[in-house]
Structures are given as C-alpha cells and as structure tokens.
Amino acid sequence: MLTQTFPELDFSEAQERQLISGRLTQATVPALTKKIVKKLLQLPSGQSALTLDLSKLTHVDTAGLAWLLYVIEQAHKANVAVTLSELPEDLINLTRLTGVDDLLPLA
C-alpha cells in the first residue's frame, strides 16, 4: 500500500514568507484548492510581496509546476509580487525541460 504525503502550507506569522513542504504532484495538487491560493494571497495591509520557500518540497512534477504558475498568475491579478526561493533540483530541471524557467520569479 502506497501512502501519499500531501503538501503542507506553513502559514507562519511572517506573512511575507510561506513554506511549502511535502510532495507537489498530480496526486496532491487537487487538494490545493483555489481557497488555499486565496489565503496565500491575503496579505496584511500595506504588504504587496510574498516569497514562497520551496526548500522542503520532496518531489515536484508537471502538475506541481502548473500549480506554481497558477499561484503566480493569481498573485499578479491581485497585485501581489510573488518570488520563489530555495527551489529543489528536480523543480529546476523540470522548469528547464519544459521551457518555463524564464517565467518563474526567483529570489
């Protein structure tokens, strides 16, 4: 029996930096609903930037990459500047392979 590790969003008190941990894959992305994206983008008054710390991701596939691109798109619509930090090696390789590495706002 296989167990899935679902991604976790650590909504720490430091609203400007959020930690995403676990697996960001086809099996886990559906659990990351629009509601979670909306919560991610709800910043305190006067704050217009958010850094997503990806250092604790254990695996990312194309569905996870698509979800990150969706978050970036939604942030842009909400006038929130999103940057990604600490990308794991498999995500870096995937962005290069798919040709979207220039689309990611890296810290």
MIMI-640140 format. One record per atom (N, C-alpha, C): x, y, z; atom name; residue number from 1. Coordinates in pm, whole numbers. Layout:
REM MIMI-640140
+--------+--------+--------+------+-----+
|      x |      y |      z | atom |  nr |
+--------+--------+--------+------+-----+
|      X |      Y |      Z |   CA | NUM |
...
+--------+--------+--------+------+-----+
END
This chain:
REM MIMI-640140
+--------+--------+--------+------+-----+
|      x |      y |      z | atom |  nr |
+--------+--------+--------+------+-----+
|     84 |   -118 |      0 |    N |   1 |
|      0 |      0 |      0 |   CA |   1 |
|     88 |    124 |      0 |    C |   1 |
|     62 |    214 |    -95 |    N |   2 |
|    138 |    338 |   -105 |   CA |   2 |
|     70 |    447 |    -24 |    C |   2 |
|    150 |    524 |     45 |    N |   3 |
|     96 |    639 |    117 |   CA |   3 |
|    143 |    766 |     48 |    C |   3 |
|     56 |    860 |     34 |    N |   4 |
|     90 |    988 |    -27 |   CA |   4 |
|    118 |   1089 |     83 |    C |   4 |
|    222 |   1167 |     62 |    N |   5 |
|    249 |   1280 |    150 |   CA |   5 |
|    193 |   1404 |     83 |    C |   5 |
|     91 |   1460 |    142 |    N |   6 |
|     29 |   1577 |     82 |   CA |   6 |
|    108 |   1702 |    118 |    C |   6 |
|    109 |   1798 |     26 |    N |   7 |
|    185 |   1920 |     54 |   CA |   7 |
|    123 |   1994 |    170 |    C |   7 |
|    207 |   2060 |    242 |    N |   8 |
|    160 |   2139 |    355 |   CA |   8 |
|    201 |   2283 |    331 |    C |   8 |
|    114 |   2373 |    368 |    N |   9 |
|    145 |   2513 |    362 |   CA |   9 |
|    161 |   2561 |    504 |    C |   9 |
|    277 |   2609 |    537 |    N |  10 |
|    305 |   2657 |    671 |   CA |  10 |
|    276 |   2806 |    673 |    C |  10 |
|    157 |   2843 |    716 |    N |  11 |
|    120 |   2983 |    723 |   CA |  11 |
|    177 |   3041 |    852 |    C |  11 |
|    303 |   3073 |    845 |    N |  12 |
|    371 |   3125 |    964 |   CA |  12 |
|    329 |   3269 |    987 |    C |  12 |
|    369 |   3323 |   1100 |    N |  13 |
|    334 |   3460 |   1132 |   CA |  13 |
|    404 |   3558 |   1040 |    C |  13 |
|    516 |   3517 |    984 |    N |  14 |
|    585 |   3603 |    889 |   CA |  14 |
|    514 |   3589 |    754 |    C |  14 |
|    408 |   3665 |    737 |    N |  15 |
|    322 |   3654 |    620 |   CA |  15 |
|    396 |   3672 |    488 |    C |  15 |
|    507 |   3742 |    490 |    N |  16 |
|    576 |   3769 |    364 |   CA |  16 |
|    653 |   3648 |    313 |    C |  16 |
|    668 |   3545 |    393 |    N |  17 |
|    740 |   3424 |    351 |   CA |  17 |
|    661 |   3302 |    396 |    C |  17 |
|    625 |   3217 |    300 |    N |  18 |
|    547 |   3097 |    331 |   CA |  18 |
|    624 |   2974 |    286 |    C |  18 |
|    625 |   2874 |    369 |    N |  19 |
|    695 |   2749 |    343 |   CA |  19 |
|    597 |   2646 |    288 |    C |  19 |
|    632 |   2586 |    174 |    N |  20 |
|    553 |   2476 |    118 |   CA |  20 |
|    639 |   2350 |    130 |    C |  20 |
|    584 |   2248 |    194 |    N |  21 |
|    662 |   2125 |    215 |   CA |  21 |
|    585 |   2004 |    166 |    C |  21 |
|    657 |   1895 |    144 |    N |  22 |
|    595 |   1771 |    100 |   CA |  22 |
|    608 |   1752 |    -50 |    C |  22 |
|    512 |   1678 |   -107 |    N |  23 |
|    511 |   1647 |   -250 |   CA |  23 |
|    411 |   1738 |   -320 |    C |  23 |
|    453 |   1796 |   -431 |    N |  24 |
|    367 |   1881 |   -513 |   CA |  24 |
|    352 |   1809 |   -647 |    C |  24 |
|    255 |   1717 |   -652 |    N |  25 |
|    242 |   1627 |   -767 |   CA |  25 |
|     97 |   1616 |   -812 |    C |  25 |
|     78 |   1543 |   -920 |    N |  26 |
|    -55 |   1519 |   -974 |   CA |  26 |
|   -148 |   1461 |   -867 |    C |  26 |
|    -95 |   1380 |   -780 |    N |  27 |
|   -177 |   1317 |   -675 |   CA |  27 |
|   -213 |   1414 |   -563 |    C |  27 |
|   -133 |   1518 |   -543 |    N |  28 |
|   -156 |   1606 |   -429 |   CA |  28 |
|   -208 |   1744 |   -466 |    C |  28 |
|   -184 |   1790 |   -587 |    N |  29 |
|   -225 |   1925 |   -628 |   CA |  29 |
|   -376 |   1947 |   -617 |    C |  29 |
|   -462 |   1850 |   -651 |    N |  30 |
|   -606 |   1876 |   -639 |   CA |  30 |
|   -649 |   1920 |   -499 |    C |  30 |
|   -575 |   1883 |   -398 |    N |  31 |
|   -608 |   1923 |   -261 |   CA |  31 |
|   -578 |   2071 |   -237 |    C |  31 |
|   -497 |   2129 |   -324 |    N |  32 |
|   -461 |   2270 |   -309 |   CA |  32 |
|   -561 |   2355 |   -387 |    C |  32 |
|   -675 |   2374 |   -327 |    N |  33 |
|   -785 |   2441 |   -392 |   CA |  33 |
|   -760 |   2590 |   -408 |    C |  33 |
|   -849 |   2653 |   -484 |    N |  34 |
|   -843 |   2798 |   -503 |   CA |  34 |
|   -851 |   2870 |   -369 |    C |  34 |
|   -920 |   2809 |   -274 |    N |  35 |
|   -934 |   2868 |   -141 |   CA |  35 |
|   -797 |   2885 |    -76 |    C |  35 |
|   -710 |   2786 |    -92 |    N |  36 |
|   -576 |   2794 |    -35 |   CA |  36 |
|   -495 |   2901 |   -106 |    C |  36 |
|   -508 |   2908 |   -238 |    N |  37 |
|   -437 |   3012 |   -313 |   CA |  37 |
|   -484 |   3149 |   -266 |    C |  37 |
|   -614 |   3164 |   -247 |    N |  38 |
|   -668 |   3291 |   -200 |   CA |  38 |
|   -611 |   3326 |    -62 |    C |  38 |
|   -601 |   3226 |     25 |    N |  39 |
|   -545 |   3250 |    159 |   CA |  39 |
|   -398 |   3290 |    149 |    C |  39 |
|   -326 |   3225 |     59 |    N |  40 |
|   -186 |   3261 |     38 |   CA |  40 |
|   -170 |   3407 |      0 |    C |  40 |
|   -263 |   3456 |    -80 |    N |  41 |
|   -251 |   3591 |   -134 |   CA |  41 |
|   -316 |   3698 |    -46 |    C |  41 |
|   -373 |   3658 |     66 |    N |  42 |
|   -430 |   3755 |    160 |   CA |  42 |
|   -318 |   3807 |    248 |    C |  42 |
|   -265 |   3919 |    209 |    N |  43 |
|   -153 |   3977 |    282 |   CA |  43 |
|   -201 |   4090 |    371 |    C |  43 |
|   -127 |   4115 |    478 |    N |  44 |
|   -164 |   4228 |    564 |   CA |  44 |
|   -162 |   4359 |    486 |    C |  44 |
|   -238 |   4452 |    532 |    N |  45 |
|   -247 |   4583 |    468 |   CA |  45 |
|   -108 |   4645 |    451 |    C |  45 |
|    -84 |   4697 |    333 |    N |  46 |
|     45 |   4760 |    305 |   CA |  46 |
|    151 |   4665 |    252 |    C |  46 |
|    126 |   4536 |    257 |    N |  47 |
|    222 |   4439 |    207 |   CA |  47 |
|    180 |   4392 |     69 |    C |  47 |
|    275 |   4394 |    -25 |    N |  48 |
|    239 |   4356 |   -161 |   CA |  48 |
|    337 |   4254 |   -219 |    C |  48 |
|    410 |   4186 |   -133 |    N |  49 |
|    508 |   4087 |   -180 |   CA |  49 |
|    498 |   3961 |    -96 |    C |  49 |
|    523 |   3848 |   -161 |    N |  50 |
|    518 |   3719 |    -95 |   CA |  50 |
|    628 |   3631 |   -151 |    C |  50 |
|    702 |   3566 |    -64 |    N |  51 |
|    803 |   3469 |   -107 |   CA |  51 |
|    756 |   3330 |    -67 |    C |  51 |
|    757 |   3240 |   -165 |    N |  52 |
|    725 |   3100 |   -138 |   CA |  52 |
|    856 |   3024 |   -125 |    C |  52 |
|    880 |   2972 |     -7 |    N |  53 |
|   1000 |   2894 |     22 |   CA |  53 |
|    972 |   2749 |    -13 |    C |  53 |
|   1043 |   2698 |   -113 |    N |  54 |
|   1019 |   2562 |   -162 |   CA |  54 |
|   1126 |   2463 |   -115 |    C |  54 |
|   1202 |   2503 |    -16 |    N |  55 |
|   1316 |   2421 |     29 |   CA |  55 |
|   1275 |   2286 |     86 |    C |  55 |
|   1153 |   2273 |    133 |    N |  56 |
|   1109 |   2148 |    196 |   CA |  56 |
|   1024 |   2060 |    104 |    C |  56 |
|   1015 |   2097 |    -25 |    N |  57 |
|    946 |   2009 |   -119 |   CA |  57 |
|   1030 |   1885 |   -143 |    C |  57 |
|    967 |   1770 |   -138 |    N |  58 |
|   1041 |   1646 |   -159 |   CA |  58 |
|   1030 |   1595 |   -302 |    C |  58 |
|    926 |   1636 |   -374 |    N |  59 |
|    911 |   1596 |   -515 |   CA |  59 |
|    812 |   1690 |   -582 |    C |  59 |
|    842 |   1727 |   -707 |    N |  60 |
|    754 |   1813 |   -785 |   CA |  60 |
|    744 |   1754 |   -925 |    C |  60 |
|    621 |   1743 |   -978 |    N |  61 |
|    603 |   1700 |  -1117 |   CA |  61 |
|    538 |   1815 |  -1195 |    C |  61 |
|    495 |   1787 |  -1318 |    N |  62 |
|    440 |   1893 |  -1402 |   CA |  62 |
|    312 |   1953 |  -1343 |    C |  62 |
|    234 |   1875 |  -1271 |    N |  63 |
|    114 |   1928 |  -1206 |   CA |  63 |
|    153 |   2028 |  -1098 |    C |  63 |
|    258 |   1998 |  -1024 |    N |  64 |
|    306 |   2090 |   -922 |   CA |  64 |
|    360 |   2218 |   -984 |    C |  64 |
|    431 |   2204 |  -1094 |    N |  65 |
|    481 |   2321 |  -1166 |   CA |  65 |
|    364 |   2405 |  -1216 |    C |  65 |
|    262 |   2341 |  -1272 |    N |  66 |
|    145 |   2413 |  -1320 |   CA |  66 |
|     77 |   2487 |  -1205 |    C |  66 |
|     70 |   2425 |  -1087 |    N |  67 |
|     10 |   2491 |   -971 |   CA |  67 |
|     89 |   2614 |   -932 |    C |  67 |
|    221 |   2604 |   -933 |    N |  68 |
|    303 |   2722 |   -900 |   CA |  68 |
|    280 |   2834 |  -1001 |    C |  68 |
|    270 |   2800 |  -1129 |    N |  69 |
|    243 |   2901 |  -1231 |   CA |  69 |
|    105 |   2964 |  -1210 |    C |  69 |
|      9 |   2883 |  -1166 |    N |  70 |
|   -125 |   2934 |  -1135 |   CA |  70 |
|   -119 |   3033 |  -1017 |    C |  70 |
|    -44 |   2999 |   -915 |    N |  71 |
|    -30 |   3089 |   -799 |   CA |  71 |
|     31 |   3222 |   -845 |    C |  71 |
|    134 |   3215 |   -930 |    N |  72 |
|    199 |   3336 |   -980 |   CA |  72 |
|     99 |   3420 |  -1059 |    C |  72 |
|     19 |   3355 |  -1144 |    N |  73 |
|    -82 |   3426 |  -1223 |   CA |  73 |
|   -186 |   3494 |  -1133 |    C |  73 |
|   -236 |   3420 |  -1034 |    N |  74 |
|   -335 |   3477 |   -943 |   CA |  74 |
|   -276 |   3591 |   -860 |    C |  74 |
|   -152 |   3578 |   -823 |    N |  75 |
|    -85 |   3686 |   -748 |   CA |  75 |
|    -75 |   3811 |   -833 |    C |  75 |
|    -39 |   3793 |   -958 |    N |  76 |
|    -29 |   3907 |  -1049 |   CA |  76 |
|   -164 |   3978 |  -1059 |    C |  76 |
|   -272 |   3903 |  -1070 |    N |  77 |
|   -407 |   3961 |  -1077 |   CA |  77 |
|   -443 |   4036 |   -949 |    C |  77 |
|   -387 |   3990 |   -836 |    N |  78 |
|   -415 |   4053 |   -707 |   CA |  78 |
|   -312 |   4160 |   -671 |    C |  78 |
|   -226 |   4194 |   -767 |    N |  79 |
|   -120 |   4293 |   -745 |   CA |  79 |
|    -26 |   4254 |   -631 |    C |  79 |
|      4 |   4127 |   -624 |    N |  80 |
|     98 |   4075 |   -526 |   CA |  80 |
|    220 |   4023 |   -601 |    C |  80 |
|    337 |   4069 |   -562 |    N |  81 |
|    461 |   4023 |   -624 |   CA |  81 |
|    506 |   3895 |   -554 |    C |  81 |
|    507 |   3785 |   -627 |    N |  82 |
|    548 |   3657 |   -571 |   CA |  82 |
|    688 |   3623 |   -620 |    C |  82 |
|    771 |   3577 |   -529 |    N |  83 |
|    901 |   3522 |   -566 |   CA |  83 |
|    912 |   3382 |   -508 |    C |  83 |
|    985 |   3298 |   -578 |    N |  84 |
|   1008 |   3161 |   -534 |   CA |  84 |
|   1152 |   3150 |   -486 |    C |  84 |
|   1170 |   3085 |   -373 |    N |  85 |
|   1307 |   3068 |   -322 |   CA |  85 |
|   1333 |   2922 |   -290 |    C |  85 |
|   1461 |   2888 |   -289 |    N |  86 |
|   1505 |   2754 |   -249 |   CA |  86 |
|   1440 |   2643 |   -331 |    C |  86 |
|   1440 |   2658 |   -463 |    N |  87 |
|   1381 |   2555 |   -549 |   CA |  87 |
|   1462 |   2426 |   -542 |    C |  87 |
|   1394 |   2312 |   -526 |    N |  88 |
|   1466 |   2185 |   -527 |   CA |  88 |
|   1516 |   2155 |   -669 |    C |  88 |
|   1617 |   2073 |   -675 |    N |  89 |
|   1683 |   2042 |   -803 |   CA |  89 |
|   1587 |   1984 |   -906 |    C |  89 |
|   1494 |   1897 |   -863 |    N |  90 |
|   1402 |   1839 |   -962 |   CA |  90 |
|   1309 |   1945 |  -1022 |    C |  90 |
|   1275 |   2046 |   -945 |    N |  91 |
|   1191 |   2154 |   -998 |   CA |  91 |
|   1271 |   2240 |  -1096 |    C |  91 |
|   1394 |   2268 |  -1063 |    N |  92 |
|   1481 |   2345 |  -1154 |   CA |  92 |
|   1495 |   2271 |  -1287 |    C |  92 |
|   1522 |   2143 |  -1280 |    N |  93 |
|   1535 |   2062 |  -1402 |   CA |  93 |
|   1404 |   2060 |  -1481 |    C |  93 |
|   1293 |   2048 |  -1413 |    N |  94 |
|   1163 |   2045 |  -1479 |   CA |  94 |
|   1132 |   2177 |  -1549 |    C |  94 |
|   1165 |   2288 |  -1485 |    N |  95 |
|   1139 |   2418 |  -1549 |   CA |  95 |
|   1224 |   2436 |  -1674 |    C |  95 |
|   1346 |   2386 |  -1670 |    N |  96 |
|   1432 |   2395 |  -1788 |   CA |  96 |
|   1382 |   2304 |  -1899 |    C |  96 |
|   1343 |   2184 |  -1863 |    N |  97 |
|   1294 |   2086 |  -1959 |   CA |  97 |
|   1167 |   2136 |  -2029 |    C |  97 |
|   1079 |   2200 |  -1954 |    N |  98 |
|    952 |   2247 |  -2011 |   CA |  98 |
|    963 |   2388 |  -2071 |    C |  98 |
|   1075 |   2453 |  -2050 |    N |  99 |
|   1096 |   2585 |  -2109 |   CA |  99 |
|   1027 |   2699 |  -2037 |    C |  99 |
|    990 |   2679 |  -1911 |    N | 100 |
|    924 |   2786 |  -1837 |   CA | 100 |
|   1014 |   2850 |  -1731 |    C | 100 |
|   1141 |   2816 |  -1734 |    N | 101 |
|   1231 |   2869 |  -1631 |   CA | 101 |
|   1235 |   3021 |  -1631 |    C | 101 |
|   1215 |   3084 |  -1747 |    N | 102 |
|   1215 |   3230 |  -1752 |   CA | 102 |
|   1088 |   3292 |  -1696 |    C | 102 |
|    985 |   3212 |  -1676 |    N | 103 |
|    858 |   3262 |  -1625 |   CA | 103 |
|    852 |   3268 |  -1472 |    C | 103 |
|    945 |   3200 |  -1408 |    N | 104 |
|    941 |   3192 |  -1262 |   CA | 104 |
|   1015 |   3309 |  -1199 |    C | 104 |
|    950 |   3381 |  -1110 |    N | 105 |
|   1015 |   3492 |  -1039 |   CA | 105 |
|   1099 |   3435 |   -923 |    C | 105 |
|   1229 |   3426 |   -944 |    N | 106 |
|   1315 |   3365 |   -844 |   CA | 106 |
|   1376 |   3468 |   -753 |    C | 106 |
|   1391 |   3429 |   -627 |    N | 107 |
|   1453 |   3518 |   -528 |   CA | 107 |
|   1603 |   3510 |   -540 |    C | 107 |
+--------+--------+--------+------+-----+
END
